[in-house]
């Protein structure tokens, strides 16, 4: 039981850190937020209310990426995680599906319970 509690606690660590530490940010893509709410109604409002989370809008470059992909949420997240002028090293994707991202050149943080 303690092992599971430790992993669940770890998954909330980045949320707490983004709220408590200056210069630490969490980003959520709006497409992934919409998909999450489709799977778990009400979760989008819950996430939107959390402190320390910034939302990545669907700008034109992201929309062009999404237009060619299977799922909008994954495509928008992949686009946001790639290196950019704002994030030269790219961003880490917090996910409960780390195996899904193995074929992509991105870093992941497993948030699975």
Buried (B, 14 or more C-beta within 10 A) or exposed (E): EEEEEEEEEBBEEBBEEBEEEEEEBBBBBBBBBBBBBEEEEEEBEEBEEEEBBEEBEBEEEBBEBBEEBEEBBBBBBBBBBBEEEEBEEBBBBBBEEBEEBEEBEBEBEBBEE
